[in-house]
C-alpha cells in the first residue's frame, strides 16, 4: 500500500563555465501516488511528458532528455549487477526503454507518437511497434538488442 511518494529531482545549473548538480525532493500526495500506480503510470514519464508540454519543448530536447535518463538507468543498472541482480535487470530494461522513446521521437515515428499522445501514456504495444519501425529504419540489430533487454527484464538475469 502506498502511503505517499517522494521523488528526488536533480537539477543541472550552470554559472559561467561551471555546471553543477543540485537536487530537490518533491512530495507526491498519497492519493495522487495511488492513482498513478492504479493507472499504470511511471512518475518519471508523467513528469517528463508534463514538463515537455508545459514548456512547449522542441521534440529533440525531449529525445535528449530520454537519452539522459537512459544513461542514468544504464549506470545504475551496471552498479547493481553484483549487489542486486533483480533491480539491475529492471534498470537495464529501463535504459533500453528510454532509448526506444528517444528514437521514436527523433525518427518521428508518427503513428506511435499519436497513439501515445491520445492515450496519455505509452504501452508495451507502443514500444514494440516503435522497436519494429526503428529496426526497419536503422538495423535488425536494434530488434535483437531489444529482445535481449526484454529477456533480461522478464527473467531477472544480468548478462552484461
C-alpha positions as CSV (number, residue, x, y, z in Angstrom):
1,X,0.0,0.0,0.0
2,X,1.2,3.5,-0.9
3,X,1.5,6.0,2.0
4,X,2.9,8.7,-0.2
5,X,5.7,9.0,-2.7
6,X,8.8,11.2,-2.6
7,X,10.8,11.7,-5.7
8,X,14.2,13.4,-5.9
9,X,14.8,15.7,-8.8
10,X,18.3,16.5,-10.0
11,X,18.8,20.0,-11.4
12,X,21.8,20.9,-13.5
13,X,22.7,24.6,-13.1
14,X,25.4,26.5,-14.8
15,X,27.3,29.5,-13.7
16,X,29.7,30.8,-16.4
17,X,31.8,27.8,-17.3
18,X,30.8,25.7,-14.3
19,X,28.0,23.2,-14.4
20,X,26.9,21.7,-11.1
21,X,24.2,19.4,-9.8
22,X,21.6,20.2,-7.2
23,X,18.6,18.2,-6.2
24,X,15.2,18.8,-4.7
25,X,12.7,16.4,-3.3
26,X,9.0,16.6,-4.4
27,X,6.3,15.1,-2.2
28,X,3.6,13.3,-4.2
29,X,0.4,13.1,-2.1
30,X,-0.8,9.6,-1.3
31,X,-4.0,9.9,-3.4
32,X,-2.0,11.0,-6.5
33,X,0.6,8.3,-6.0
34,X,-2.2,5.7,-5.7
35,X,-3.9,7.0,-8.9
36,X,-0.6,6.9,-10.8
37,X,0.1,3.4,-9.7
38,X,-3.5,2.2,-10.3
39,X,-3.4,3.6,-13.9
40,X,0.0,2.2,-14.6
41,X,1.9,5.5,-14.9
42,X,5.5,5.9,-14.1
43,X,6.3,9.2,-12.3
44,X,9.4,9.9,-14.4
45,X,7.3,9.6,-17.6
46,X,4.5,11.7,-16.3
47,X,6.9,14.4,-15.2
48,X,8.9,14.5,-18.4
49,X,5.8,14.5,-20.6
50,X,4.1,17.2,-18.5
51,X,7.2,19.4,-18.4
52,X,7.6,19.0,-22.2
53,X,4.1,20.1,-22.8
54,X,4.1,23.0,-20.3
55,X,7.4,24.3,-21.7
56,X,6.4,23.5,-25.3
57,X,9.8,21.9,-25.8
58,X,11.3,21.1,-29.1
59,X,11.0,17.3,-29.7
60,X,14.8,16.9,-29.9
61,X,15.2,18.3,-26.4
62,X,12.6,15.7,-25.2
63,X,14.5,13.0,-27.1
64,X,17.8,14.1,-25.5
65,X,16.1,14.0,-22.1
66,X,15.1,10.4,-22.7
67,X,18.7,9.6,-23.6
68,X,19.9,11.3,-20.4
69,X,17.5,9.1,-18.4
70,X,18.8,6.1,-20.4
71,X,22.4,6.9,-19.4
72,X,21.3,7.2,-15.7
73,X,19.5,3.9,-15.7
74,X,22.4,2.2,-17.5
75,X,24.9,3.4,-14.9
76,X,22.6,2.4,-12.0
77,X,22.0,-1.0,-13.6
78,X,25.7,-1.6,-14.0
79,X,26.4,-0.6,-10.4
80,X,23.7,-3.0,-9.1
81,X,24.7,-6.1,-11.1
82,X,26.7,-7.7,-8.3
83,X,24.6,-6.3,-5.4
84,X,21.0,-6.8,-6.6
85,X,20.6,-8.5,-10.0
86,X,16.8,-8.2,-10.0
87,X,17.0,-4.4,-9.5
88,X,19.9,-4.3,-12.1
89,X,17.8,-6.1,-14.7
90,X,14.9,-3.6,-14.2
91,X,17.3,-0.6,-14.5
92,X,18.9,-2.0,-17.6
93,X,15.5,-2.6,-19.2
94,X,14.5,1.0,-18.4
95,X,17.7,2.2,-20.1
96,X,16.6,0.3,-23.3
97,X,13.1,1.6,-23.0
98,X,14.3,5.2,-22.7
99,X,16.4,4.7,-25.9
100,X,13.3,3.5,-27.7
101,X,11.4,6.5,-26.6
102,X,14.2,8.8,-27.7
103,X,14.5,7.2,-31.1
104,X,10.7,7.2,-31.6
105,X,10.8,11.0,-31.2
106,X,14.0,11.6,-33.1
107,X,12.9,9.4,-36.1
108,X,9.4,10.9,-35.9
109,X,7.5,7.6,-35.8
110,X,4.2,9.4,-36.1
111,X,1.7,6.5,-35.6
112,X,3.3,5.6,-32.3
113,X,3.7,9.3,-31.2
114,X,0.0,9.9,-32.0
115,X,-1.1,6.8,-30.1
116,X,0.9,7.8,-27.0
117,X,-0.4,11.4,-27.2
118,X,-4.0,10.3,-27.5
119,X,-3.8,7.8,-24.7
120,X,-1.6,10.0,-22.4
121,X,0.9,7.2,-21.8
122,X,3.0,4.5,-23.5
123,X,2.0,0.9,-23.6
124,X,4.1,-2.3,-24.3
125,X,2.4,-2.4,-27.7
126,X,3.6,1.2,-28.5
127,X,7.2,0.2,-27.6
128,X,7.0,-3.0,-29.7
129,X,5.7,-1.0,-32.7
130,X,8.4,1.6,-32.2
131,X,11.1,-1.1,-32.0
132,X,9.9,-2.7,-35.2
133,X,9.9,0.6,-37.1
134,X,13.3,1.6,-35.6
135,X,14.7,-1.7,-36.7
136,X,13.4,-1.2,-40.2
137,X,15.0,2.2,-40.5
138,X,18.3,1.5,-38.7
139,X,19.2,-2.1,-38.3
140,X,17.8,-5.5,-37.4
141,X,20.3,-5.5,-34.6
142,X,18.2,-3.0,-32.8
143,X,15.3,-5.5,-32.6
144,X,17.7,-8.2,-31.4
145,X,19.1,-5.8,-28.7
146,X,15.5,-5.0,-27.6
147,X,14.7,-8.7,-27.3
148,X,17.7,-9.2,-25.1
149,X,16.7,-6.4,-22.8
150,X,13.1,-7.8,-22.5
151,X,14.6,-11.2,-21.8
152,X,16.8,-9.8,-19.1
153,X,13.9,-7.9,-17.5
154,X,11.4,-10.8,-17.6
155,X,13.8,-13.4,-16.3
156,X,15.8,-11.0,-14.0
157,X,19.2,-12.1,-15.2
158,X,22.1,-9.9,-15.9
159,X,24.4,-10.9,-18.8
160,X,26.1,-7.6,-19.1
